[in-house]
Amino acid sequence: MAFTFKARVLLELGAELISSDAVAVYELAKNAIDAGSKELRFEVSITLQHSKYRLLCDWLDDHATNYDIEAFTAKVDSLVEIDAPARMRAKFYEALAEPATSAAARTALDEAYLAGNKIVIADKGHGMTRHALRECYLTVGTPMRLLQKQTSKATGQADNSGASAPVLGEKGIGRLAAMRLGRSVHVRTSDPQGARARMQIPETERGEPEDPTLWNVLRLDYRPIFADPNLGIEDVDFKPAFGGTKPDPEASGTTLTIRDLQSDWDLEKLESLTNSQLVKLADPFASSFATRFFLLKLQDEVVEFGKFESMKLKHSDVECTISFREREQQASNSQDWTPMELVVDVNYKRFGKRQVFPFSGDHLKSCITLAPTRGKRPKADDPLPANDAVEGGLRRLGPFEAKFWWFNRGRIQREDKDLWSALKPFVANWSGGLLVYRDGFRVYPYGAQGDDWLDLDRNALSASRYRLNRAQIVGYLRIAHDNNPALQDQTNREGFRDCVEKEALRRLLRHVFINVCRPFLERIDNEEREEDLGSIDKIEARMSESQRDAVGMLKNLQRELPEQDSNIREIIYQLGEIQDAWERAKLTIAAQEQEMEQYIDLAGRGLQVEFIAHEMARVTANILNLLKGDKPLESAAVKGMLEAQVKTLEKKIRNLDVYSIPGRQRRTGTDVVELVKAFQEVHADKVTRHNIDFKVSGLEKPLLAKVERGQILNILDNLFANSFYWLKTRSDRSMRPSIQVVIDAQERTLTFRDNGPGIPPTLVPQLFVPFMTTKPPGEGRGLGLYISRKFAGYNDATLELGPVSTDGVHHAFVLSFKNTPKK
């Protein structure tokens, strides 16, 4: 049995599915663009607003038994729009007439409202024949645009300008959006070329008659469907017909006249629709298409169309360009699971600092990886983790580009109130995150004030300093139907359909905002403050010189003006007070620098304690599981396992002494080889559990150095933690994971190497920068290597990357000790 459906399904696809008047206008504008029109005329003529119409209906209900025609007429006169076009007012009052009863007044009011209000949407596209009206326009879900899109892709069809003409519609239901605006739609259209082509077909096969000199008309009255939910689709009979003669036989295009409007239309609404919605229809960062495309009128008066003032972007603090594309030069190693590369170019214009952050291979995969839940961490030789579905989506996502500008609202307000007054309306109208454009035209609702699909605002609220919230971000994301076919619109025009490709895109963009841009901005701010502190010596020199000069001049005045001796002495005394205050400030700064070293040491110890606590918790959990097991505790197997676990726990507790935090950070003569042995023992169980080939060489000769042993162990732990993570999550599983520690007593170096994905040269500049990490949130804080290099410096050593390997990436770190302790 075939499906049957009620006529109300049309309402669900039109009036109910379209969420706003703005989206309805956008859908109808897309139809005009697909028809090849270079402009769209949008005219609103209102004699009685919808809210006032409802008010009159309520008044008639209240006065059903005591209706008075004069009172009714006076009420109507007080509510009509004083600036309504004369012709519309005449039609309104003609339909209203002078109803004698309340029931007649209600009927007359409905007819007057229908006649006195309208929205006209007219284009000059290719129009439609009568055949197209019936077979396409009246066919819900027509594949016409979808087939046109497929043909365009296959043949490379171009528009009149020679550029590829994107087809925006494909669902075959966009025309029903007119129902959101009003319940009565009159269509007038003509396609003279199509009509003449149809006339070449034998009349018996042609179906609808065609005449290129006449308009084709179609009246769609949806009011009966709204009134009767039981109405069947077979009861709705809309038929194309011939209209009047065209003034120009070659004229083409389509005009929609929409009546029985369902909302108020005034200047405030139209300006809001224009400046906050329609101006964003086409990509304003690339062209002024929308400004040229629309002609808007209200009550026969032109409504000025908003403009995108691109020059105001130069006042932003930050400019960030994002591209996701295929790498120009592919790496030779087989671990690359995708040829794509994410490149983030951040320009902190305020300080003239710029940096490029590229992500490829496993580092790209890490950008979209969510940290696993506790207790479900994969081992190094396990299959790919649960994020592999999103990784597959990233492979299929396709290239895209994005760009945004960030305005530091607070700074601009403090430094230049007049500038902010000029920028405020622009930022308020265009901020909201990234506007999304497919083939140059907007995908709703991304970038709107109420849409936070990247969840930036919630993250901004938790930020300590830099609030990269949507209210301060102006930008775009550009995709293409051919490049990103999986990113398809929902039928309700409320964004992309849920799919793994959408989630991959979302995670990539969140990574850019949260893990790349914000830490970069915070780092630059910190560096600028450090530069200020670094200029203390220069400031002191200038102060001393200025003070000497001032005291010298004051003493000269003292000799020449002895009567002012007491005042001059007071000034010299105050200068001395200023010098004392400066000396106290220098002591405070020095104390802060020493305190910062202590904070760094504590942070490093914290990372060690976290690791040790995790390992002890794991062993303790194993012991508890054995005690709770089904096997009797007296059995040899259980006793053996308990003994092994207790020994492991005892060993870890014993090694806590090696990792202990001294009362003071003293460097003592230490054999680095012994520290490496302790480090190897601590991690022995873990590398065994995860089947890692862990080798240490060079233990035969001592490597003596004057170091703080806890800090050296911290360096080794951080290097191990990094290696372990990347071995655990690597894409290339063809080889057994391995970690090698090589001690060279003669060269006084310790080399730490693994066979993971390695570090591309492009990531080297930010490698030792605090809070910079390519690990996903929850897996890395971006502090390990920063702290390790600081600890190396405190111990008269250096921590650097090893040379680039044959596969084009770095696989090793080299810790070099400079000093030899005195005997």
Buried (B, 14 or more C-beta within 10 A) or exposed (E): EEEEEBBBEBBEBBBBBBBBBBBBBBBBBBBBBBBBBBBBBBBBBBBBBBEBBEBBBEBBEEBEEEBEBEEBBEBBEEBBBEBBBEEBBBBBBEBBEEBEEBEBBBEBBBBBBBBBBBBBBBBBBBBBBBBBBBBBBBEBEBBBBBEBBEEBBEEEEEEEEEEBBBBBBBBBBBBBBBBBBBBBBBBBBBBBBBBEBBBEEEEEEBEBBBBBBBBBBBBBBBBEBBEEEEBEBEEBEBEBEBBEEBEEEEBBBBBBBBBBBBEEBBEEBBBBBBBBBBBBBBBBBEEBBBBEBBBBBBBBEEBEBBEBBEEBBEBBBBBBBBBBBEBEEEBEBEBBBBEBBBBBBBBBBBBEBEBEBBBBBBBBBBBBBBBBEEEEEBEBEEEBBEBBEBBBBBBBBBBBBBBBBBBBBEEBBEEEEEEBEEBBEBBEBBBBBBBBBBBBBBBBBBBBBEBBBBEBBEBBEEEEEBBBBBBBBBBBBBBBBEBBBBBBBEEEBBBBEEBBBBBBBBBBBBBBBBBBBBBBBBBBBEEEEEEEEEEBEEEBEEEEEEBEEEBEEBEEBBEEEEEEEEEBEEBBEEBEEEBEEBEEEBEEEEEEEEEEEEEBBEBBBEBBBEBBEEBBEBBEEBBEEBEEEEEEEEEEEBEEBBEBBEEBBEBBEEBEEBBEEEEEBEBEEBBBBBBBBBBBBBBEBBBEEBEBEBEBEBBEEEBBBBBBBBBBBBBBBBBBBBBBBBBBBBBBBEEEBBBBBBBBBEEBBBBBBBBBBBBBEBBEEBBBBBBBBBBBBEBBBBBBBBBBBBBBEBBBBBBBBBEBBEBBBBBBBBBBBEBEEEE
